[in-house]
Structures are given as structure tokens and as C-alpha cells.
Amino acid sequence: MPDGFSGSGRSIAARLGHRTMAAIYDTIGKAYTQHRRADPRVAAQILDALGESASICNVGAGSGSYEPADRTVVAVEPSPVMIAARAPGAARVVRAVAAALPFASGSFEASLASLTLHHWPDWSEGISEMKRVSRRQVIFTFEPAVHLDFWLIREYFPWIARLESSRPPPAEALAEALGGAEIRTVPVPADCVDGFMWAYWNRPERYLDPEVQACTSGMSLISPSDRSAGTAALAGDLRSGRWLERHGDLLASDEIDGGFRLVIATQR
């Protein structure tokens, strides 16, 4: 399988990024497919953002949750564990990183990056590469200011907010780097089936499950002692009814803004 680094002027940085990203997802990817799968409502918005693009480079593809099944897709992923988690029949995958995509300029009609940008060592290099290999770019990301103002983080796991990986660039900064872009809000449905950080915003007991915790990078990257402390505090508040007193109004909502955004650009 090609590694995508030969001949790259950014080969050293790319190799370092490869090791960093692979190490993160080699850890959290072990139970990934059990709790992380495409939510159909989110997938529909991503598909709409891709428009009529027939060939797609999926950068930081992971297990391939949001890859369109009816298009020609080539996935890019640095983690062997995540590559192994891809379903039989999934798109062809190349082991590489966003900062050094192993494709000729203009190879694809669109490039896609779904909930991966916050792990890129240099997001601007990754954006430049997406622009180089495709005319259209679709980025599914999150606004850190909104994303981190979550009862789970604010009240139980504040350590997550201190992680560098919890602070991707704001959508406006991405739009500027892309030379102008449309920004769309992607709400999190009350019964979201993709177990990312905000998925269980109205099902708090789910955050007590060690496997659910292991499938989110924020939970995985804080220390075991901090994770245990936050879990114990949440469990106590669920038993006492304190969580319900504070956040019971969430149970009546169909969806919520967890800061998730689609940033969509087309190069002229």
C-alpha cells in the first residue's frame, strides 16, 4: 500500500503527523465500529454538500462512516487500526496524511474531511492539499467555542477543553483559507447513532460506558484518573437526580446545536 510521502517537500512534517494521528486512532479505533457509524441525517447533509461530484478523496477517512456509496471514492487514512476497521467492500484506502496527499493535482472532483481536522498537526497544509487535488472541498468540523460549551465537558470533564485537539480552527478561518466558503450548521438529532462527543446530549447515562468513552478522542486523551473522576461525578448526579434538575429540559428537544458545521468551497 503506498505511503504517499515520496517526493513530498513536506515529507518530514508529514511523517511526524502520520505517527501522531495514527497513534491516536490506533488507540480509540479498537471499539470504533461498535459505536461510531454514520447518522443518516448527517450523511444526507454531507452528500448534499458534495453536490454532483462523482470522484471524491476522503481525507482522514477513518472507518469510512460518511463515504458516499454511489460515488468513486479513494480514502486516505494514517492509522492501521482504522484501516482494518473498514467494512468489506469499502472504498480503496491509501495510508497517508492530509499534509501530503499522494495524488496529482486535480485528481478528484471533490475532497471530503469528516471530523478529522482537529487532529491534523498543521490544518492549513491539509487544506492546501485538499484544494490542490480537488475543485470542491467539503469539511465536516466543529466550532470549538460552541462545542466545548457542553454540559458534559463544562461540568464533568473540563480537562477535555484543555486538549489541543479540542480546538480546531473556527469555521470562518477555514472559509478564509479556502478562499471563501459556505458554512452550514449540522444539528445533532436527539437519537443520533454516531457516537461522537455530542451524540448523547439527552442520554447522559451513555457517557458512563467505557466503550462509548473510548470511541471519542476527547475522552480517550485525558488521563485515566480524570476520566474516572468525571465518570463518578456524572454517575452520582444521575443517581441523585441533580443532572435531571439541571438539564431535564433537553429531554423535550428533537435536536441541538453542538457546534458542528459543514464548510463548503468550490475553487474557481
N, C-alpha and C positions, 0 to 999 in steps of 0.2 A: 504494500500500500504506500503511495507516495507521501512524503512528509511535507512537501510544499515549501521547503526552505532554500534549496539550492539556487544560487544566483541572486538571492534577495539582498539588497543593500541594507536591510534591517534584520539580517539573519540572527545576530546575537540577541537583540531585544526580543525577537520573535521566539527564539528558543527558550529564553527566560520566561516569557509569557506562557509558552506551551507548558512548561513544568509547573508554573503557578496554577494555571487553570486546571490542568489535568489532576493535580494533587487535590484540589477542592472537590472536583466531581468524582474522582476515584473513591472519595470517602462518602459523599452524600448520594452517589449513584447506586449504592448497593441495594437499597429498597425503593428506588425511584419509581419503577414502573408499577409498583403496588398502589401508589398514592398520587402520582403525577401523570395525568393524562389530559388530553385536550378537552376543554369545556366547549361544547358545540356552539354556544353563543359567542364566546371569544373567538373561536375558529372562524365563524361566519364573518366577523368584522375584519379579521386578518385577510381572509380570502377576498373580501370586497376591496380592501386596500391594495391588494396585488393587481386588481383590475384584470385586464386581458393577458397579462404576462404569461407566456407559455413555458419559458425556461427560467428556473429560479435557483439561486445559490443560497442555501440556508446556512448562515454563519453562526457558529456556536450552537449547533443543531441539537445537541443532547440526544435523547432517545427518539426525537422526531415527532413530538406531540402535535405540532402545528404545521407540519408539511402537507401541502395540498396533494391529494391522491390522484388528481386528474391533470397534473402538470409534469413536465420533466424537471426533476429536482436533483441537484447534487448537494449533499450535506458536507459541512466542514465541522469537525469536532476534534479537540485535542485529547480527550480522556478515553483510554481504552475501556474502562468500565462502562462509560456511557455508550460507547460504540457497540459493546457487546449486548447492551440492553435494547438495542434497536430491534424492532419486530422483523420476523422473516418477511422478505418481500419489500422492506423499506427501501428508500432511495439509496443510491450508491453514496458511500461516505469516504471522504478523504481526511486523513489525520493531519490537521494543520490548525493555524490560529488566524484570527481576523486581521492581524497586522501584516500578514504575509500570505495572502490568498494565492494558491498555486495555479492561477488561471490567467490567460491572456486578457488584455483589456477588451471590454465589450463582449465578453463571452456569454453573458446572460441578459435576458430582458429585465429581470428584477433580482434584487438581493433582499434577504429577509434575516432579521436578527430578533429572536424572541426571548425576552427575559434573560439576557446574557451579557448585555453591555456593562453592567456593574461589576463584572469580573474581568474585564479587559484591562491589562496593565496600562495601555495607552488608547483610550477610546477614540481619540482624534485620528490615530493611524488606522484603526479599524474602519472608521467612517470613510477615510480617503480611499481605502481599498475597496469598500463596497461601491463607492462612486466610480472607481476605475473599472470594475468588472461588470457593472450593470448600469442601465439607463435609469431605472426606477429603484428606489430604496424604501423599504418598509421596516420600521423599528418598533417593536413592542417593548416598552420600557416602563419605568415609573418615576413620578415626581417625588424626589426624596422628602421634601417638606410635608407633603400630604401623606405619603406612605408611612413615614415614621411617627406621625401623629395618630397612632393606632393604640387602642386601649391595651392590646396585648404587649406592645413594646413599652408604652408610656408607664404602665402600672406594674408590669410583671417581669419584663425582660429589657430593661433600659440599656443593657450592655450592647444590644444589637445596634442601637443608634450610634454607637461609637466606632463601629466597624467601617473601614474604608469602603467595603463592598456594599454597604447600605446607602451609599451616596453617589449614584450615577449622575451625570450632568443633567440639569433641568431640560425639559423638552425644548424650551426656547433656544438654549445653547446648541442643542442638536440641530434644530432648524437652521440656525445661523451657519453651522459647519457644513450643512448640506446645501447651502446657497439659497435657502428658502424652503419651507415645507408646511404642509397642513398638519395640524395637531388635533387629534380626536380623543375624547375621553372614552375609556373602556370600563364600564361599571362591572362590579363583581356581583354576580347573582347570589341570592340567598342560599341556593342549593348548588353552588359551584362544585364541579367534580375534579378540577385541577387543584391539587393540594399545595399551591403556593402560599406565601405568608398570610395573605388576607382571606384565603378561601373559606375559613370557618369563623368569620367575623360574628356570626349569630349562633354558632355551635361551639361554645367555648370548651366543652369537655373534650373535643377532638384534640386540642392542644396539649392534653396530658399524655397522649400516646407517644411513646419514644420513637416509633417508626414515622409518625407524622412529623415530629421534630427533626428527625434525621434527613428528611427529604426537603428541608428548606435550608438554604445556605446560611441565613442569619442565625438560626437555632444551632446549626452544626458548628459554626465558627466561634461561638462564645465558649467559655470554659465549662467543663462538666459541673463544677461547683456552682457557677452562676446559673446554669441551666436547671440544676436541681433546686436551687433556691426559688427561682421563678415558678417552677412547676409546683412546688409545695405551696407557695403563696396563692396561686390560682386555684389549686385543689381546695385549699381552706376556704377561699371566698365562695366557691361553688357550693360547698357543703353548708356554709353559714347563711347563704342567700345574699351575701353582700354584692356579688357580681350582678345578680338579678336586680337588686335595688339601683345599682349604678347604670346598668346598661340594658335593662329589660325592654326599653323602647325599641331596641334594634330588632326584636323578635317580630315586630309588625311590618318591617321593611322588606321589600322584594329585592332590592339591590342597594349597593353603596358605592361611593367613590373612594377607592383605596389608593388613588394616585396613578392608576395605570393609564398609559397613554399610547396611542399609535402616532408615530411621526412618519409622514409620507412625503417623499420628494421625487420629482422627475427632473433629470438633468436635460438641459436644452442642447 
